[in-house]
Every structure is written in C-alpha cells, then in structure tokens.
Amino acid sequence: MKKFLFILAPFVVVVLIFSTVIFFLSQNKGKGALQVTSVPGAKVYLNNKLLGQTPLCECELKDMITAGDYTIKLVSTEGNFDQFEQKITISSKVLTVVDKTFGPQGIGSGSIISLSPISDKKDTQISTVTFPDAAEVFLDNNLEGQTPLLLRGITESDHELKLTKEGYKDKIVRVRTVLGYKLDTLIFLGIDPDFASASAAQIASASASATALPTAKVLILQTPTGFLRVRDKASLNGAEIEQVKPGETYQLLDEQTTGWYEIKLNDGKTGWISSSYAQKQ
C-alpha cells in the first residue's frame, strides 16, 4: 500500500505545514483519512464517539473513515479550556487535517484542511474561510483579498497562505494544491493578547477621564461555536448561566480591564461575557 507523508511544525509556532495526498487505492473506495493534532493533548470524539487522543491519525487502510459529514469534538486533557466542536467532511481518498491550539477564550487558534473534487479537472482552487471573517489573505506573499475567499487557477504545487487581521495573531498555513480539486481551509484566528491589553488600557483611560457615561450596550459578535457563554463571574472558572447569540444586543452594566463585560439579560439576570466576542455601542 502506498504511504503518504505529513509534516507538523513545532507547536510553539503558530504554523501548520500541511501536505494533502489523494489515495488512489481501489480497495479504499468510499473512505478517507483523518489526522488530528492539538496543544495540549485532547480526546477526540467523532459524532460523540471517542475515537482516541491526539496526536491521532486514522490513516491506515483498516482505520480509515467512511466518507460523509461528521461533528468532531476535541476535549483538552489539561487546563480548563472550552471544548472545540466543528462540522467536518471526510472525503473519499483524501486526508483531512484538524489542528487546535487551546487557550483562554478567544486566545486559542486552529485549522481544518481538506480537499474536495471540482468539475473542472484542469483547474486548481483554494477556498479560505476564517473566524472572524474579513481577514487579509496572502498567497505566497501576494495579497489576494479578504475572507471568505475563493482563488481559482492556482498552480499545482506547494504554497504558503498567510492570514492577518488587526487584533489577532497571524496564521500561516503551508499547503500543497492538487489538480482537479479545491483545497478547503477553515482557519480559527487567535486574539493577540498584547493588542487586547492595549485596547483594554485605552478603554480604562477613557472611562477614568469621562465626566459621565451614557447608557451603553454591547453587540455580540461572531464566535467559532455560534454562541457566547454568559458566566456568573468574570472568569473562565465562572459557571455558565446562559448563552447569547451573535447579532444580539444587551445593556452594558460594568466592564473589567481583564477582558470581561457585565450585561443585563432579557429576563433581568446579569452575567459576564468575554469582551473578545462583544463590541460596545
């Protein structure tokens, strides 16, 4: 059986080197491979069934997964981090790679990379989606646009994707494109803690110099999970008392320079949310 290779850069660097391979094996028809890495280690669940622990590679013929749509969940085995959960598609004869770096809410990053066949067998494409969106996309150091972005007519070779957005850490992904396929990249950007600290200091300074504060509201922004947890205290250790959704607005009662907003919920209860996924209005 032919083998495929993948290389991972050191975990201390926010760089994922991805090399995807199509399995031209008749006996593997209808199945694909899955590779999962994380920092720190994590238990891997597929459709709520425990698959193993990172680093994990279902890459041997007997271990490959039936092509289809799945929900993958990573639960960190160290620290008090929120679990990572996302929809993925396992494609026939294709390696899908999931990588996650856990961190305090908003600080962690990750990526999901795979291939999907396209009708034009002479074309090569790259699709890039990021959370949050509107990140600048550089392909081989050339600015191509902002996410979500679909690039067509890409040369079949090794490429470097770089994603940048103000307030977030740069993310670099090295990939290999394949003729007749679209390379799908889903990137989760991690907040730059230095930028967040500077912004919080500016807010605190402005609040201290103001003679009066008008009634303020906060807008809930997009999150990787599609919701934002409301906790009973300004800490990741606080108990979850409610969930709010992107696009909703709530009255702002208080804020802390450590990155938390106290809001008033529709039922009159109050709680704390991470300011990383909320915007004052």
C-alpha positions in Angstrom: 0.0 0.0 0.0 1.3 3.5 -0.9 2.1 5.7 2.0 1.5 9.5 2.4 3.5 12.0 4.4 2.6 15.0 6.5 4.8 17.3 8.5 3.9 19.4 11.5 5.9 22.4 12.6 6.8 22.8 16.3 3.7 23.5 18.4 5.2 26.7 19.9 5.0 28.3 16.5 1.6 29.2 15.1 2.4 27.4 11.8 0.8 24.3 10.4 2.6 22.6 7.5 0.0 20.7 5.6 0.6 18.3 2.7 -2.5 16.5 1.5 -2.5 13.3 -0.6 -5.2 11.6 -2.6 -5.3 7.9 -2.1 -5.5 6.1 -5.4 -6.3 2.7 -3.9 -9.2 0.8 -5.3 -9.7 -1.1 -2.0 -10.1 2.2 -0.2 -13.1 3.4 -2.3 -15.6 5.4 -0.2 -13.2 6.1 2.7 -10.8 8.9 3.7 -8.1 9.5 6.3 -8.3 11.9 9.4 -5.3 13.4 11.2 -5.9 15.4 14.4 -3.3 17.3 16.5 -3.6 19.7 19.4 -1.8 21.6 22.1 -2.2 20.5 24.8 -3.3 16.9 24.1 -7.0 16.3 23.7 -9.6 13.4 23.5 -11.1 13.2 20.0 -14.8 12.4 19.5 -16.4 11.9 16.1 -20.2 12.1 16.3 -19.9 11.9 20.1 -18.0 8.6 19.9 -14.5 8.5 21.4 -12.0 8.0 18.6 -8.8 8.4 20.5 -6.4 11.0 21.8 -4.1 13.5 20.0 -1.9 13.1 18.1 -4.2 10.9 16.2 -4.1 9.6 12.6 -6.7 7.3 11.2 -4.5 6.7 8.2 -4.0 3.0 7.8 -6.4 1.3 5.4 -8.2 -0.6 8.3 -8.7 2.6 10.3 -10.0 5.0 7.5 -13.3 6.6 7.9 -16.4 6.3 5.7 -16.8 9.4 3.6 -19.5 11.8 4.9 -20.3 14.7 7.2 -19.3 14.4 10.9 -19.1 16.5 14.0 -15.6 16.4 15.5 -15.1 17.4 19.2 -11.8 17.9 21.0 -11.7 18.0 24.8 -8.4 19.2 26.3 -6.9 16.8 28.8 -5.1 19.6 30.5 -6.2 23.0 31.8 -9.7 24.4 32.0 -10.4 25.2 28.3 -13.6 25.2 26.4 -14.0 22.2 24.2 -13.6 22.6 20.4 -16.5 21.4 18.2 -16.9 21.7 14.5 -18.6 20.1 11.5 -16.2 18.4 9.1 -16.5 16.4 5.9 -14.5 13.3 5.3 -14.0 12.9 1.5 -13.1 9.6 -0.3 -9.4 9.1 -0.9 -8.5 12.4 0.8 -6.6 13.2 4.1 -8.5 15.7 6.3 -6.3 17.5 8.9 -7.6 19.1 12.1 -5.3 21.2 14.3 -6.2 23.0 17.5 -4.2 25.1 20.0 -6.2 25.6 23.1 -6.1 28.8 25.1 -8.3 31.1 27.3 -11.5 32.2 25.5 -10.5 33.9 22.2 -6.8 33.2 22.5 -6.7 29.7 21.0 -6.4 29.1 17.3 -6.9 26.2 14.9 -7.4 25.0 11.4 -9.3 22.3 9.3 -7.9 21.5 5.9 -9.1 19.1 3.3 -9.8 18.6 -0.4 -13.0 18.4 -2.4 -13.2 17.5 -6.1 -14.3 20.1 -8.7 -16.0 19.7 -12.1 -13.1 21.4 -14.0 -10.4 18.7 -13.8 -7.9 21.2 -15.3 -8.4 23.8 -12.5 -6.9 24.1 -9.0 -8.6 26.1 -6.3 -8.1 27.3 -2.8 -11.1 28.2 -0.6 -10.3 30.2 2.7 -12.8 30.9 5.4 -11.8 32.4 8.8 -13.3 33.1 12.2 -13.6 36.0 12.5 -14.0 36.9 8.8 -12.6 39.8 6.8 -9.0 38.6 7.4 -6.5 39.5 4.7 -5.3 36.6 2.6 -1.7 36.5 1.3 -0.8 33.7 -1.1 3.0 33.3 -1.5 3.4 36.8 0.0 0.9 38.4 -2.5 -2.3 40.0 -1.1 -5.3 38.3 -2.8 -8.2 39.7 -0.8 -10.2 39.2 2.3 -12.0 36.1 3.7 -14.2 34.4 2.7 -12.2 34.0 -0.5 -12.1 31.5 -3.4 -9.0 31.5 -5.6 -9.0 29.8 -9.0 -6.3 28.9 -11.4 -3.7 28.2 -8.7 -0.6 26.4 -9.8 -0.4 22.8 -8.7 2.5 23.0 -6.2 3.4 23.9 -2.6 2.0 27.3 -1.4 2.0 29.4 1.7 -1.2 31.0 3.0 -0.9 33.8 5.5 -4.0 35.2 7.3 -3.8 38.5 9.1 -6.3 40.7 10.9 -5.8 43.6 13.3 -6.1 42.4 16.9 -5.4 38.8 16.0 -2.2 36.7 15.7 -1.0 35.9 12.2 -1.7 32.4 11.0 0.5 30.7 8.4 -0.5 27.5 6.6 1.7 25.7 4.1 -0.3 23.6 1.7 0.0 21.5 -1.5 -2.7 22.0 -4.1 -3.9 19.2 -6.4 -5.2 19.5 -10.0 -8.9 18.9 -10.2 -9.5 19.7 -6.5 -10.4 22.6 -4.3 -8.3 22.9 -1.2 -10.7 23.9 1.7 -9.1 25.8 4.6 -11.1 26.8 7.6 -8.9 28.9 9.9 -9.7 30.0 13.5 -7.6 33.0 14.4 -6.4 33.6 17.9 -6.7 37.0 19.6 -3.4 38.8 20.1 -3.2 39.3 23.9 -0.9 42.3 23.6 -3.4 44.1 21.3 -6.2 43.2 23.7 -4.3 44.5 26.7 -3.6 47.8 24.9 -7.2 48.2 23.9 -8.4 47.5 27.4 -5.9 50.1 28.8 -7.3 52.7 26.4 -10.8 51.9 27.4 -9.9 52.2 31.1 -8.2 55.6 30.5 -11.1 57.0 28.6 -13.5 55.8 31.3 -11.5 57.4 34.0 -11.4 60.8 32.3 -15.1 60.9 31.3 -17.3 63.1 33.5 -20.4 60.9 32.8 -21.1 57.7 31.0 -24.2 57.3 28.8 -26.2 54.1 28.9 -24.1 51.7 26.8 -24.9 48.5 25.0 -22.8 45.6 23.7 -23.3 43.8 20.4 -22.5 40.1 20.4 -20.0 39.2 17.6 -19.5 36.0 15.6 -17.9 33.1 17.6 -16.5 29.8 16.4 -19.2 28.0 18.3 -22.2 30.1 17.1 -22.9 31.3 20.7 -21.2 33.1 23.6 -21.3 31.8 27.2 -22.6 34.1 30.0 -20.9 33.3 33.3 -21.7 34.2 36.9 -18.4 35.9 37.4 -15.7 37.5 35.3 -13.6 34.4 34.9 -13.4 31.3 32.8 -13.9 29.4 36.0 -17.4 31.1 36.4 -20.4 28.8 36.0 -22.3 29.1 32.7 -25.8 30.7 33.4 -26.9 31.5 29.8 -25.9 31.6 26.2 -26.2 34.6 23.9 -26.0 34.7 20.1 -24.2 36.8 17.5 -26.2 39.9 16.4 -28.0 40.3 19.8 -27.5 43.4 21.9 -27.6 43.8 25.7 -27.3 46.6 28.2 -23.7 47.0 29.5 -23.5 47.3 33.3 -19.9 47.1 34.0 -16.5 46.1 32.5 -13.1 44.9 33.7 -9.7 45.6 32.1 -9.1 41.8 32.2 -11.4 41.4 29.3 -15.0 41.0 30.6 -18.3 42.8 30.2 -21.2 42.5 32.7 -24.5 42.5 30.8 -28.2 42.5 31.7 -30.1 39.6 30.1 -33.6 39.8 28.8 -35.0 38.1 31.9 -33.4 40.6 34.2 -30.5 38.4 35.3 -26.9 39.7 35.0 -23.8 37.9 34.0 -20.3 38.3 32.5 -19.2 37.7 28.9 -15.8 37.8 27.2 -15.1 41.2 25.6 -13.2 39.3 22.9 -16.6 38.5 21.2 -18.5 41.6 22.0 -18.4 45.2 20.8 -19.6 48.3 22.8 -22.1 50.5 21.1 
